[in-house]
Amino acid sequence: MSGLGTTILETILALLSAACFLYVLFKLAQDKGAGHAILGFLFPFYPFFWGWKNAGRLEMLDIMGFWTVITFFSMVFPALMSGVSITSISMR
């Protein structure tokens, strides 16, 4: 994949992750108040774990699952793309 294609894919993943984050942050503010939303904005792992803890009750299992997959792929994808390319493997 070209450098531009990689950048576009990473940008799309970041935007999708941000949308999930804002959705869960909004649910957090509705459920616990503005103070927790501010705390969640400052520490993004808080809405992620809070969202999983309350996903069943707030009927957002699909959003949390999607956010988890996006987060995992966002971490793994750059490592996969920086690996050894097939054309650089030499045959001995």
PyMOL Python script that loads the backbone (N, CA, C, O; Angstrom):
from pymol import cmd

cmd.read_pdbstr("""\
ATOM      1  N   MET A   1       0.853  -1.175   0.000  1.00  0.00           N
ATOM      2  CA  MET A   1       0.000   0.000   0.000  1.00  0.00           C
ATOM      3  C   MET A   1       0.894   1.232   0.000  1.00  0.00           C
ATOM      4  O   MET A   1       1.914   1.272   0.688  1.00  0.00           O
ATOM      5  N   SER A   2       0.511   2.213  -0.759  1.00  0.00           N
ATOM      6  CA  SER A   2       1.333   3.416  -0.864  1.00  0.00           C
ATOM      7  C   SER A   2       1.257   4.238   0.413  1.00  0.00           C
ATOM      8  O   SER A   2       0.393   4.027   1.265  1.00  0.00           O
ATOM      9  N   GLY A   3       2.185   5.178   0.522  1.00  0.00           N
ATOM     10  CA  GLY A   3       2.196   6.054   1.688  1.00  0.00           C
ATOM     11  C   GLY A   3       0.926   6.867   1.808  1.00  0.00           C
ATOM     12  O   GLY A   3       0.420   7.076   2.910  1.00  0.00           O
ATOM     13  N   LEU A   4       0.399   7.333   0.663  1.00  0.00           N
ATOM     14  CA  LEU A   4      -0.844   8.107   0.677  1.00  0.00           C
ATOM     15  C   LEU A   4      -2.021   7.239   1.104  1.00  0.00           C
ATOM     16  O   LEU A   4      -2.867   7.678   1.883  1.00  0.00           O
ATOM     17  N   GLY A   5      -2.078   6.017   0.601  1.00  0.00           N
ATOM     18  CA  GLY A   5      -3.152   5.099   0.982  1.00  0.00           C
ATOM     19  C   GLY A   5      -3.122   4.777   2.465  1.00  0.00           C
ATOM     20  O   GLY A   5      -4.163   4.694   3.117  1.00  0.00           O
ATOM     21  N   THR A   6      -1.925   4.599   2.989  1.00  0.00           N
ATOM     22  CA  THR A   6      -1.773   4.329   4.416  1.00  0.00           C
ATOM     23  C   THR A   6      -2.239   5.522   5.236  1.00  0.00           C
ATOM     24  O   THR A   6      -2.928   5.359   6.243  1.00  0.00           O
ATOM     25  N   THR A   7      -1.863   6.716   4.806  1.00  0.00           N
ATOM     26  CA  THR A   7      -2.262   7.928   5.517  1.00  0.00           C
ATOM     27  C   THR A   7      -3.771   8.105   5.489  1.00  0.00           C
ATOM     28  O   THR A   7      -4.373   8.476   6.497  1.00  0.00           O
ATOM     29  N   ILE A   8      -4.379   7.846   4.356  1.00  0.00           N
ATOM     30  CA  ILE A   8      -5.835   7.982   4.243  1.00  0.00           C
ATOM     31  C   ILE A   8      -6.536   6.978   5.150  1.00  0.00           C
ATOM     32  O   ILE A   8      -7.490   7.331   5.842  1.00  0.00           O
ATOM     33  N   LEU A   9      -6.071   5.725   5.152  1.00  0.00           N
ATOM     34  CA  LEU A   9      -6.675   4.709   6.012  1.00  0.00           C
ATOM     35  C   LEU A   9      -6.517   5.071   7.488  1.00  0.00           C
ATOM     36  O   LEU A   9      -7.467   4.933   8.258  1.00  0.00           O
ATOM     37  N   GLU A  10      -5.348   5.526   7.888  1.00  0.00           N
ATOM     38  CA  GLU A  10      -5.133   5.924   9.281  1.00  0.00           C
ATOM     39  C   GLU A  10      -6.011   7.115   9.657  1.00  0.00           C
ATOM     40  O   GLU A  10      -6.495   7.192  10.786  1.00  0.00           O
ATOM     41  N   THR A  11      -6.221   8.043   8.724  1.00  0.00           N
ATOM     42  CA  THR A  11      -7.086   9.193   8.984  1.00  0.00           C
ATOM     43  C   THR A  11      -8.539   8.759   9.156  1.00  0.00           C
ATOM     44  O   THR A  11      -9.236   9.250  10.044  1.00  0.00           O
ATOM     45  N   ILE A  12      -8.990   7.850   8.315  1.00  0.00           N
ATOM     46  CA  ILE A  12     -10.358   7.340   8.429  1.00  0.00           C
ATOM     47  C   ILE A  12     -10.554   6.625   9.758  1.00  0.00           C
ATOM     48  O   ILE A  12     -11.574   6.814  10.420  1.00  0.00           O
ATOM     49  N   LEU A  13      -9.586   5.806  10.151  1.00  0.00           N
ATOM     50  CA  LEU A  13      -9.677   5.104  11.440  1.00  0.00           C
ATOM     51  C   LEU A  13      -9.703   6.086  12.601  1.00  0.00           C
ATOM     52  O   LEU A  13     -10.449   5.898  13.562  1.00  0.00           O
ATOM     53  N   ALA A  14      -8.888   7.135  12.514  1.00  0.00           N
ATOM     54  CA  ALA A  14      -8.867   8.145  13.582  1.00  0.00           C
ATOM     55  C   ALA A  14     -10.199   8.878  13.674  1.00  0.00           C
ATOM     56  O   ALA A  14     -10.678   9.142  14.777  1.00  0.00           O
ATOM     57  N   LEU A  15     -10.800   9.208  12.550  1.00  0.00           N
ATOM     58  CA  LEU A  15     -12.098   9.897  12.563  1.00  0.00           C
ATOM     59  C   LEU A  15     -13.204   9.003  13.110  1.00  0.00           C
ATOM     60  O   LEU A  15     -14.059   9.462  13.868  1.00  0.00           O
ATOM     61  N   LEU A  16     -13.191   7.728  12.727  1.00  0.00           N
ATOM     62  CA  LEU A  16     -14.184   6.793  13.265  1.00  0.00           C
ATOM     63  C   LEU A  16     -14.011   6.610  14.766  1.00  0.00           C
ATOM     64  O   LEU A  16     -14.991   6.549  15.508  1.00  0.00           O
ATOM     65  N   SER A  17     -12.769   6.524  15.206  1.00  0.00           N
ATOM     66  CA  SER A  17     -12.498   6.393  16.636  1.00  0.00           C
ATOM     67  C   SER A  17     -12.940   7.638  17.397  1.00  0.00           C
ATOM     68  O   SER A  17     -13.485   7.536  18.496  1.00  0.00           O
ATOM     69  N   ALA A  18     -12.707   8.809  16.814  1.00  0.00           N
ATOM     70  CA  ALA A  18     -13.134  10.055  17.451  1.00  0.00           C
ATOM     71  C   ALA A  18     -14.649  10.133  17.549  1.00  0.00           C
ATOM     72  O   ALA A  18     -15.182  10.622  18.545  1.00  0.00           O
ATOM     73  N   ALA A  19     -15.346   9.655  16.523  1.00  0.00           N
ATOM     74  CA  ALA A  19     -16.811   9.656  16.555  1.00  0.00           C
ATOM     75  C   ALA A  19     -17.325   8.743  17.668  1.00  0.00           C
ATOM     76  O   ALA A  19     -18.252   9.110  18.391  1.00  0.00           O
ATOM     77  N   CYS A  20     -16.734   7.564  17.810  1.00  0.00           N
ATOM     78  CA  CYS A  20     -17.123   6.649  18.893  1.00  0.00           C
ATOM     79  C   CYS A  20     -16.826   7.269  20.250  1.00  0.00           C
ATOM     80  O   CYS A  20     -17.636   7.181  21.172  1.00  0.00           O
ATOM     81  N   PHE A  21     -15.657   7.898  20.367  1.00  0.00           N
ATOM     82  CA  PHE A  21     -15.271   8.560  21.618  1.00  0.00           C
ATOM     83  C   PHE A  21     -16.286   9.635  21.997  1.00  0.00           C
ATOM     84  O   PHE A  21     -16.716   9.701  23.149  1.00  0.00           O
ATOM     85  N   LEU A  22     -16.667  10.468  21.049  1.00  0.00           N
ATOM     86  CA  LEU A  22     -17.624  11.545  21.338  1.00  0.00           C
ATOM     87  C   LEU A  22     -18.997  10.993  21.695  1.00  0.00           C
ATOM     88  O   LEU A  22     -19.678  11.545  22.559  1.00  0.00           O
ATOM     89  N   TYR A  23     -19.410   9.918  21.048  1.00  0.00           N
ATOM     90  CA  TYR A  23     -20.688   9.295  21.365  1.00  0.00           C
ATOM     91  C   TYR A  23     -20.699   8.777  22.811  1.00  0.00           C
ATOM     92  O   TYR A  23     -21.640   9.024  23.565  1.00  0.00           O
ATOM     93  N   VAL A  24     -19.642   8.062  23.175  1.00  0.00           N
ATOM     94  CA  VAL A  24     -19.560   7.516  24.533  1.00  0.00           C
ATOM     95  C   VAL A  24     -19.404   8.649  25.546  1.00  0.00           C
ATOM     96  O   VAL A  24     -19.958   8.577  26.643  1.00  0.00           O
ATOM     97  N   LEU A  25     -18.666   9.678  25.194  1.00  0.00           N
ATOM     98  CA  LEU A  25     -18.518  10.831  26.085  1.00  0.00           C
ATOM     99  C   LEU A  25     -19.868  11.508  26.318  1.00  0.00           C
ATOM    100  O   LEU A  25     -20.163  11.929  27.436  1.00  0.00           O
ATOM    101  N   PHE A  26     -20.690  11.616  25.268  1.00  0.00           N
ATOM    102  CA  PHE A  26     -22.026  12.181  25.400  1.00  0.00           C
ATOM    103  C   PHE A  26     -22.894  11.320  26.320  1.00  0.00           C
ATOM    104  O   PHE A  26     -23.612  11.847  27.170  1.00  0.00           O
ATOM    105  N   LYS A  27     -22.830   9.998  26.152  1.00  0.00           N
ATOM    106  CA  LYS A  27     -23.575   9.083  27.027  1.00  0.00           C
ATOM    107  C   LYS A  27     -23.091   9.194  28.475  1.00  0.00           C
ATOM    108  O   LYS A  27     -23.891   9.142  29.409  1.00  0.00           O
ATOM    109  N   LEU A  28     -21.797   9.345  28.650  1.00  0.00           N
ATOM    110  CA  LEU A  28     -21.220   9.511  29.981  1.00  0.00           C
ATOM    111  C   LEU A  28     -21.746  10.780  30.634  1.00  0.00           C
ATOM    112  O   LEU A  28     -22.097  10.777  31.813  1.00  0.00           O
ATOM    113  N   ALA A  29     -21.801  11.867  29.866  1.00  0.00           N
ATOM    114  CA  ALA A  29     -22.318  13.134  30.398  1.00  0.00           C
ATOM    115  C   ALA A  29     -23.791  13.013  30.765  1.00  0.00           C
ATOM    116  O   ALA A  29     -24.219  13.558  31.782  1.00  0.00           O
ATOM    117  N   GLN A  30     -24.563  12.312  29.959  1.00  0.00           N
ATOM    118  CA  GLN A  30     -25.982  12.120  30.264  1.00  0.00           C
ATOM    119  C   GLN A  30     -26.173  11.308  31.534  1.00  0.00           C
ATOM    120  O   GLN A  30     -27.060  11.594  32.338  1.00  0.00           O
ATOM    121  N   ASP A  31     -25.338  10.296  31.708  1.00  0.00           N
ATOM    122  CA  ASP A  31     -25.507   9.374  32.826  1.00  0.00           C
ATOM    123  C   ASP A  31     -24.891   9.876  34.127  1.00  0.00           C
ATOM    124  O   ASP A  31     -25.490   9.724  35.192  1.00  0.00           O
ATOM    125  N   LYS A  32     -23.705  10.471  34.055  1.00  0.00           N
ATOM    126  CA  LYS A  32     -22.974  10.825  35.277  1.00  0.00           C
ATOM    127  C   LYS A  32     -22.788  12.320  35.488  1.00  0.00           C
ATOM    128  O   LYS A  32     -22.414  12.738  36.583  1.00  0.00           O
ATOM    129  N   GLY A  33     -23.039  13.136  34.471  1.00  0.00           N
ATOM    130  CA  GLY A  33     -22.903  14.576  34.628  1.00  0.00           C
ATOM    131  C   GLY A  33     -21.701  15.148  33.906  1.00  0.00           C
ATOM    132  O   GLY A  33     -20.845  14.420  33.401  1.00  0.00           O
ATOM    133  N   ALA A  34     -21.658  16.468  33.869  1.00  0.00           N
ATOM    134  CA  ALA A  34     -20.628  17.187  33.120  1.00  0.00           C
ATOM    135  C   ALA A  34     -19.227  16.977  33.699  1.00  0.00           C
ATOM    136  O   ALA A  34     -18.252  16.941  32.948  1.00  0.00           O
ATOM    137  N   GLY A  35     -19.115  16.842  35.001  1.00  0.00           N
ATOM    138  CA  GLY A  35     -17.809  16.634  35.627  1.00  0.00           C
ATOM    139  C   GLY A  35     -17.124  15.373  35.117  1.00  0.00           C
ATOM    140  O   GLY A  35     -15.925  15.372  34.840  1.00  0.00           O
ATOM    141  N   HIS A  36     -17.898  14.304  34.997  1.00  0.00           N
ATOM    142  CA  HIS A  36     -17.334  13.050  34.484  1.00  0.00           C
ATOM    143  C   HIS A  36     -16.999  13.166  32.995  1.00  0.00           C
ATOM    144  O   HIS A  36     -16.043  12.554  32.517  1.00  0.00           O
ATOM    145  N   ALA A  37     -17.789  13.950  32.271  1.00  0.00           N
ATOM    146  CA  ALA A  37     -17.497  14.156  30.846  1.00  0.00           C
ATOM    147  C   ALA A  37     -16.184  14.917  30.673  1.00  0.00           C
ATOM    148  O   ALA A  37     -15.391  14.595  29.788  1.00  0.00           O
ATOM    149  N   ILE A  38     -15.958  15.910  31.504  1.00  0.00           N
ATOM    150  CA  ILE A  38     -14.690  16.655  31.445  1.00  0.00           C
ATOM    151  C   ILE A  38     -13.534  15.733  31.802  1.00  0.00           C
ATOM    152  O   ILE A  38     -12.489  15.757  31.152  1.00  0.00           O
ATOM    153  N   LEU A  39     -13.722  14.930  32.828  1.00  0.00           N
ATOM    154  CA  LEU A  39     -12.703  13.951  33.208  1.00  0.00           C
ATOM    155  C   LEU A  39     -12.446  12.971  32.064  1.00  0.00           C
ATOM    156  O   LEU A  39     -11.301  12.608  31.797  1.00  0.00           O
ATOM    157  N   GLY A  40     -13.509  12.550  31.397  1.00  0.00           N
ATOM    158  CA  GLY A  40     -13.376  11.649  30.262  1.00  0.00           C
ATOM    159  C   GLY A  40     -12.677  12.296  29.084  1.00  0.00           C
ATOM    160  O   GLY A  40     -11.958  11.625  28.344  1.00  0.00           O
ATOM    161  N   PHE A  41     -12.880  13.593  28.900  1.00  0.00           N
ATOM    162  CA  PHE A  41     -12.202  14.301  27.816  1.00  0.00           C
ATOM    163  C   PHE A  41     -10.708  14.407  28.093  1.00  0.00           C
ATOM    164  O   PHE A  41      -9.891  14.298  27.178  1.00  0.00           O
ATOM    165  N   LEU A  42     -10.355  14.620  29.355  1.00  0.00           N
ATOM    166  CA  LEU A  42      -8.943  14.739  29.734  1.00  0.00           C
ATOM    167  C   LEU A  42      -8.229  13.391  29.747  1.00  0.00           C
ATOM    168  O   LEU A  42      -7.037  13.313  29.448  1.00  0.00           O
ATOM    169  N   PHE A  43      -8.948  12.342  30.091  1.00  0.00           N
ATOM    170  CA  PHE A  43      -8.383  10.993  30.172  1.00  0.00           C
ATOM    171  C   PHE A  43      -9.239  10.053  29.324  1.00  0.00           C
ATOM    172  O   PHE A  43     -10.184   9.456  29.839  1.00  0.00           O
ATOM    173  N   PRO A  44      -8.926   9.911  28.032  1.00  0.00           N
ATOM    174  CA  PRO A  44      -9.788   9.159  27.107  1.00  0.00           C
ATOM    175  C   PRO A  44      -9.992   7.683  27.454  1.00  0.00           C
ATOM    176  O   PRO A  44     -10.957   7.077  26.988  1.00  0.00           O
ATOM    177  N   PHE A  45      -9.115   7.100  28.254  1.00  0.00           N
ATOM    178  CA  PHE A  45      -9.329   5.705  28.624  1.00  0.00           C
ATOM    179  C   PHE A  45     -10.521   5.554  29.560  1.00  0.00           C
ATOM    180  O   PHE A  45     -11.114   4.478  29.629  1.00  0.00           O
ATOM    181  N   TYR A  46     -10.881   6.613  30.283  1.00  0.00           N
ATOM    182  CA  TYR A  46     -12.014   6.557  31.210  1.00  0.00           C
ATOM    183  C   TYR A  46     -13.333   6.288  30.474  1.00  0.00           C
ATOM    184  O   TYR A  46     -14.050   5.370  30.871  1.00  0.00           O
ATOM    185  N   PRO A  47     -13.693   7.046  29.415  1.00  0.00           N
ATOM    186  CA  PRO A  47     -14.929   6.710  28.705  1.00  0.00           C
ATOM    187  C   PRO A  47     -14.888   5.328  28.052  1.00  0.00           C
ATOM    188  O   PRO A  47     -15.919   4.664  27.944  1.00  0.00           O
ATOM    189  N   PHE A  48     -13.703   4.893  27.617  1.00  0.00           N
ATOM    190  CA  PHE A  48     -13.589   3.576  26.998  1.00  0.00           C
ATOM    191  C   PHE A  48     -13.959   2.480  27.998  1.00  0.00           C
ATOM    192  O   PHE A  48     -14.787   1.621  27.696  1.00  0.00           O
ATOM    193  N   PHE A  49     -13.354   2.503  29.178  1.00  0.00           N
ATOM    194  CA  PHE A  49     -13.648   1.477  30.178  1.00  0.00           C
ATOM    195  C   PHE A  49     -15.042   1.644  30.772  1.00  0.00           C
ATOM    196  O   PHE A  49     -15.726   0.655  31.037  1.00  0.00           O
ATOM    197  N   TRP A  50     -15.468   2.896  30.985  1.00  0.00           N
ATOM    198  CA  TRP A  50     -16.813   3.144  31.483  1.00  0.00           C
ATOM    199  C   TRP A  50     -17.840   2.645  30.470  1.00  0.00           C
ATOM    200  O   TRP A  50     -18.858   2.062  30.843  1.00  0.00           O
ATOM    201  N   GLY A  51     -17.565   2.879  29.185  1.00  0.00           N
ATOM    202  CA  GLY A  51     -18.476   2.430  28.140  1.00  0.00           C
ATOM    203  C   GLY A  51     -18.635   0.925  28.123  1.00  0.00           C
ATOM    204  O   GLY A  51     -19.749   0.424  27.964  1.00  0.00           O
ATOM    205  N   TRP A  52     -17.538   0.190  28.285  1.00  0.00           N
ATOM    206  CA  TRP A  52     -17.644  -1.269  28.324  1.00  0.00           C
ATOM    207  C   TRP A  52     -18.390  -1.727  29.563  1.00  0.00           C
ATOM    208  O   TRP A  52     -19.177  -2.672  29.506  1.00  0.00           O
ATOM    209  N   LYS A  53     -18.148  -1.067  30.672  1.00  0.00           N
ATOM    210  CA  LYS A  53     -18.813  -1.457  31.916  1.00  0.00           C
ATOM    211  C   LYS A  53     -20.328  -1.264  31.822  1.00  0.00           C
ATOM    212  O   LYS A  53     -21.090  -2.052  32.383  1.00  0.00           O
ATOM    213  N   ASN A  54     -20.759  -0.232  31.125  1.00  0.00           N
ATOM    214  CA  ASN A  54     -22.176   0.109  31.046  1.00  0.00           C
ATOM    215  C   ASN A  54     -22.794  -0.139  29.669  1.00  0.00           C
ATOM    216  O   ASN A  54     -23.901   0.324  29.393  1.00  0.00           O
ATOM    217  N   ALA A  55     -22.094  -0.859  28.817  1.00  0.00           N
ATOM    218  CA  ALA A  55     -22.562  -1.066  27.444  1.00  0.00           C
ATOM    219  C   ALA A  55     -23.901  -1.801  27.391  1.00  0.00           C
ATOM    220  O   ALA A  55     -24.777  -1.433  26.608  1.00  0.00           O
ATOM    221  N   GLY A  56     -24.062  -2.802  28.192  1.00  0.00           N
ATOM    222  CA  GLY A  56     -25.316  -3.558  28.186  1.00  0.00           C
ATOM    223  C   GLY A  56     -26.489  -2.732  28.677  1.00  0.00           C
ATOM    224  O   GLY A  56     -27.571  -2.765  28.090  1.00  0.00           O
ATOM    225  N   ARG A  57     -26.276  -2.005  29.736  1.00  0.00           N
ATOM    226  CA  ARG A  57     -27.335  -1.192  30.325  1.00  0.00           C
ATOM    227  C   ARG A  57     -27.758  -0.054  29.397  1.00  0.00           C
ATOM    228  O   ARG A  57     -28.941   0.269  29.301  1.00  0.00           O
ATOM    229  N   LEU A  58     -26.790   0.545  28.720  1.00  0.00           N
ATOM    230  CA  LEU A  58     -27.075   1.688  27.846  1.00  0.00           C
ATOM    231  C   LEU A  58     -27.261   1.287  26.379  1.00  0.00           C
ATOM    232  O   LEU A  58     -27.371   2.148  25.506  1.00  0.00           O
ATOM    233  N   GLU A  59     -27.294  -0.009  26.117  1.00  0.00           N
ATOM    234  CA  GLU A  59     -27.511  -0.561  24.778  1.00  0.00           C
ATOM    235  C   GLU A  59     -26.544   0.023  23.745  1.00  0.00           C
ATOM    236  O   GLU A  59     -26.956   0.538  22.706  1.00  0.00           O
ATOM    237  N   MET A  60     -25.253  -0.072  24.058  1.00  0.00           N
ATOM    238  CA  MET A  60     -24.244   0.397  23.117  1.00  0.00           C
ATOM    239  C   MET A  60     -23.122  -0.620  22.948  1.00  0.00           C
ATOM    240  O   MET A  60     -21.957  -0.255  22.789  1.00  0.00           O
ATOM    241  N   LEU A  61     -23.487  -1.897  22.985  1.00  0.00           N
ATOM    242  CA  LEU A  61     -22.505  -2.955  22.764  1.00  0.00           C
ATOM    243  C   LEU A  61     -21.918  -2.878  21.363  1.00  0.00           C
ATOM    244  O   LEU A  61     -20.729  -3.136  21.177  1.00  0.00           O
ATOM    245  N   ASP A  62     -22.734  -2.526  20.374  1.00  0.00           N
ATOM    246  CA  ASP A  62     -22.238  -2.439  19.006  1.00  0.00           C
ATOM    247  C   ASP A  62     -21.229  -1.302  18.853  1.00  0.00           C
ATOM    248  O   ASP A  62     -20.216  -1.472  18.174  1.00  0.00           O
ATOM    249  N   ILE A  63     -21.482  -0.164  19.461  1.00  0.00           N
ATOM    250  CA  ILE A  63     -20.553   0.969  19.396  1.00  0.00           C
ATOM    251  C   ILE A  63     -19.244   0.618  20.093  1.00  0.00           C
ATOM    252  O   ILE A  63     -18.167   0.901  19.570  1.00  0.00           O
ATOM    253  N   MET A  64     -19.332   0.005  21.264  1.00  0.00           N
ATOM    254  CA  MET A  64     -18.117  -0.337  22.004  1.00  0.00           C
ATOM    255  C   MET A  64     -17.309  -1.403  21.272  1.00  0.00           C
ATOM    256  O   MET A  64     -16.080  -1.339  21.244  1.00  0.00           O
ATOM    257  N   GLY A  65     -17.986  -2.378  20.682  1.00  0.00           N
ATOM    258  CA  GLY A  65     -17.275  -3.393  19.907  1.00  0.00           C
ATOM    259  C   GLY A  65     -16.576  -2.785  18.701  1.00  0.00           C
ATOM    260  O   GLY A  65     -15.427  -3.114  18.408  1.00  0.00           O
ATOM    261  N   PHE A  66     -17.279  -1.893  18.001  1.00  0.00           N
ATOM    262  CA  PHE A  66     -16.706  -1.215  16.843  1.00  0.00           C
ATOM    263  C   PHE A  66     -15.518  -0.364  17.256  1.00  0.00           C
ATOM    264  O   PHE A  66     -14.489  -0.369  16.581  1.00  0.00           O
ATOM    265  N   TRP A  67     -15.649   0.374  18.368  1.00  0.00           N
ATOM    266  CA  TRP A  67     -14.560   1.218  18.862  1.00  0.00           C
ATOM    267  C   TRP A  67     -13.346   0.372  19.244  1.00  0.00           C
ATOM    268  O   TRP A  67     -12.207   0.762  18.985  1.00  0.00           O
ATOM    269  N   THR A  68     -13.589  -0.769  19.853  1.00  0.00           N
ATOM    270  CA  THR A  68     -12.497  -1.656  20.242  1.00  0.00           C
ATOM    271  C   THR A  68     -11.756  -2.191  19.014  1.00  0.00           C
ATOM    272  O   THR A  68     -10.526  -2.218  18.992  1.00  0.00           O
ATOM    273  N   VAL A  69     -12.500  -2.611  18.003  1.00  0.00           N
ATOM    274  CA  VAL A  69     -11.874  -3.127  16.780  1.00  0.00           C
ATOM    275  C   VAL A  69     -11.065  -2.023  16.095  1.00  0.00           C
ATOM    276  O   VAL A  69      -9.941  -2.258  15.651  1.00  0.00           O
ATOM    277  N   ILE A  70     -11.635  -0.827  16.010  1.00  0.00           N
ATOM    278  CA  ILE A  70     -10.925   0.291  15.390  1.00  0.00           C
ATOM    279  C   ILE A  70      -9.651   0.616  16.168  1.00  0.00           C
ATOM    280  O   ILE A  70      -8.597   0.834  15.570  1.00  0.00           O
ATOM    281  N   THR A  71      -9.743   0.650  17.483  1.00  0.00           N
ATOM    282  CA  THR A  71      -8.584   0.961  18.313  1.00  0.00           C
ATOM    283  C   THR A  71      -7.499  -0.096  18.131  1.00  0.00           C
ATOM    284  O   THR A  71      -6.324   0.235  17.979  1.00  0.00           O
ATOM    285  N   PHE A  72      -7.892  -1.357  18.148  1.00  0.00           N
ATOM    286  CA  PHE A  72      -6.922  -2.436  17.972  1.00  0.00           C
ATOM    287  C   PHE A  72      -6.262  -2.349  16.594  1.00  0.00           C
ATOM    288  O   PHE A  72      -5.041  -2.451  16.477  1.00  0.00           O
ATOM    289  N   PHE A  73      -7.079  -2.160  15.554  1.00  0.00           N
ATOM    290  CA  PHE A  73      -6.533  -2.092  14.202  1.00  0.00           C
ATOM    291  C   PHE A  73      -5.656  -0.861  14.027  1.00  0.00           C
ATOM    292  O   PHE A  73      -4.669  -0.909  13.293  1.00  0.00           O
ATOM    293  N   SER A  74      -5.998   0.239  14.687  1.00  0.00           N
ATOM    294  CA  SER A  74      -5.183   1.458  14.604  1.00  0.00           C
ATOM    295  C   SER A  74      -3.809   1.253  15.234  1.00  0.00           C
ATOM    296  O   SER A  74      -2.833   1.875  14.818  1.00  0.00           O
ATOM    297  N   MET A  75      -3.735   0.391  16.226  1.00  0.00           N
ATOM    298  CA  MET A  75      -2.445   0.117  16.857  1.00  0.00           C
ATOM    299  C   MET A  75      -1.635  -0.912  16.069  1.00  0.00           C
ATOM    300  O   MET A  75      -0.412  -0.805  15.984  1.00  0.00           O
ATOM    301  N   VAL A  76      -2.305  -1.895  15.500  1.00  0.00           N
ATOM    302  CA  VAL A  76      -1.617  -2.981  14.812  1.00  0.00           C
ATOM    303  C   VAL A  76      -1.236  -2.595  13.388  1.00  0.00           C
ATOM    304  O   VAL A  76      -0.176  -2.998  12.910  1.00  0.00           O
ATOM    305  N   PHE A  77      -2.070  -1.828  12.702  1.00  0.00           N
ATOM    306  CA  PHE A  77      -1.845  -1.500  11.298  1.00  0.00           C
ATOM    307  C   PHE A  77      -0.498  -0.833  11.033  1.00  0.00           C
ATOM    308  O   PHE A  77       0.205  -1.274  10.123  1.00  0.00           O
ATOM    309  N   PRO A  78      -0.092   0.210  11.776  1.00  0.00           N
ATOM    310  CA  PRO A  78       1.228   0.803  11.501  1.00  0.00           C
ATOM    311  C   PRO A  78       2.379  -0.187  11.701  1.00  0.00           C
ATOM    312  O   PRO A  78       3.368  -0.147  10.969  1.00  0.00           O
ATOM    313  N   ALA A  79       2.250  -1.062  12.678  1.00  0.00           N
ATOM    314  CA  ALA A  79       3.298  -2.066  12.899  1.00  0.00           C
ATOM    315  C   ALA A  79       3.368  -3.032  11.725  1.00  0.00           C
ATOM    316  O   ALA A  79       4.457  -3.438  11.319  1.00  0.00           O
ATOM    317  N   LEU A  80       2.222  -3.400  11.181  1.00  0.00           N
ATOM    318  CA  LEU A  80       2.206  -4.289  10.017  1.00  0.00           C
ATOM    319  C   LEU A  80       2.788  -3.602   8.791  1.00  0.00           C
ATOM    320  O   LEU A  80       3.503  -4.227   8.007  1.00  0.00           O
ATOM    321  N   MET A  81       2.488  -2.324   8.623  1.00  0.00           N
ATOM    322  CA  MET A  81       2.954  -1.601   7.447  1.00  0.00           C
ATOM    323  C   MET A  81       4.445  -1.278   7.515  1.00  0.00           C
ATOM    324  O   MET A  81       5.077  -1.075   6.478  1.00  0.00           O
ATOM    325  N   SER A  82       5.010  -1.229   8.705  1.00  0.00           N
ATOM    326  CA  SER A  82       6.435  -0.924   8.831  1.00  0.00           C
ATOM    327  C   SER A  82       7.299  -2.182   8.805  1.00  0.00           C
ATOM    328  O   SER A  82       8.523  -2.101   8.903  1.00  0.00           O
ATOM    329  N   GLY A  83       6.671  -3.326   8.675  1.00  0.00           N
ATOM    330  CA  GLY A  83       7.408  -4.590   8.656  1.00  0.00           C
ATOM    331  C   GLY A  83       8.194  -4.773   7.373  1.00  0.00           C
ATOM    332  O   GLY A  83       8.234  -3.887   6.520  1.00  0.00           O
ATOM    333  N   VAL A  84       8.798  -5.898   7.253  1.00  0.00           N
ATOM    334  CA  VAL A  84       9.635  -6.219   6.097  1.00  0.00           C
ATOM    335  C   VAL A  84       8.733  -6.437   4.887  1.00  0.00           C
ATOM    336  O   VAL A  84       7.747  -7.171   4.959  1.00  0.00           O
ATOM    337  N   SER A  85       9.076  -5.801   3.787  1.00  0.00           N
ATOM    338  CA  SER A  85       8.307  -6.014   2.566  1.00  0.00           C
ATOM    339  C   SER A  85       8.763  -7.301   1.893  1.00  0.00           C
ATOM    340  O   SER A  85       9.889  -7.757   2.092  1.00  0.00           O
ATOM    341  N   ILE A  86       7.894  -7.863   1.114  1.00  0.00           N
ATOM    342  CA  ILE A  86       8.195  -9.135   0.460  1.00  0.00           C
ATOM    343  C   ILE A  86       9.338  -8.976  -0.538  1.00  0.00           C
ATOM    344  O   ILE A  86      10.128  -9.901  -0.726  1.00  0.00           O
ATOM    345  N   THR A  87       9.430  -7.826  -1.170  1.00  0.00           N
ATOM    346  CA  THR A  87      10.480  -7.632  -2.180  1.00  0.00           C
ATOM    347  C   THR A  87      11.868  -7.503  -1.557  1.00  0.00           C
ATOM    348  O   THR A  87      12.867  -7.655  -2.260  1.00  0.00           O
ATOM    349  N   SER A  88      11.955  -7.229  -0.260  1.00  0.00           N
ATOM    350  CA  SER A  88      13.273  -7.088   0.355  1.00  0.00           C
ATOM    351  C   SER A  88      13.814  -8.390   0.922  1.00  0.00           C
ATOM    352  O   SER A  88      14.935  -8.427   1.429  1.00  0.00           O
ATOM    353  N   ILE A  89      13.034  -9.454   0.843  1.00  0.00           N
ATOM    354  CA  ILE A  89      13.505 -10.754   1.323  1.00  0.00           C
ATOM    355  C   ILE A  89      14.397 -11.371   0.250  1.00  0.00           C
ATOM    356  O   ILE A  89      13.998 -11.515  -0.906  1.00  0.00           O
ATOM    357  N   SER A  90      15.583 -11.722   0.648  1.00  0.00           N
ATOM    358  CA  SER A  90      16.501 -12.306  -0.343  1.00  0.00           C
ATOM    359  C   SER A  90      16.505 -13.824  -0.185  1.00  0.00           C
ATOM    360  O   SER A  90      16.377 -14.363   0.914  1.00  0.00           O
ATOM    361  N   MET A  91      16.652 -14.468  -1.289  1.00  0.00           N
ATOM    362  CA  MET A  91      16.719 -15.929  -1.302  1.00  0.00           C
ATOM    363  C   MET A  91      18.181 -16.332  -1.253  1.00  0.00           C
ATOM    364  O   MET A  91      18.988 -15.795  -2.012  1.00  0.00           O
ATOM    365  N   ARG A  92      18.539 -17.248  -0.395  1.00  0.00           N
ATOM    366  CA  ARG A  92      19.934 -17.706  -0.282  1.00  0.00           C
ATOM    367  C   ARG A  92      20.062 -19.077  -0.829  1.00  0.00           C
ATOM    368  O   ARG A  92      21.155 -19.643  -0.828  1.00  0.00           O
TER     369      ARG A  92
END
""", "prot")
cmd.dss("prot")
cmd.show_as("cartoon", "prot")
cmd.util.cbc("prot")
cmd.orient("prot")
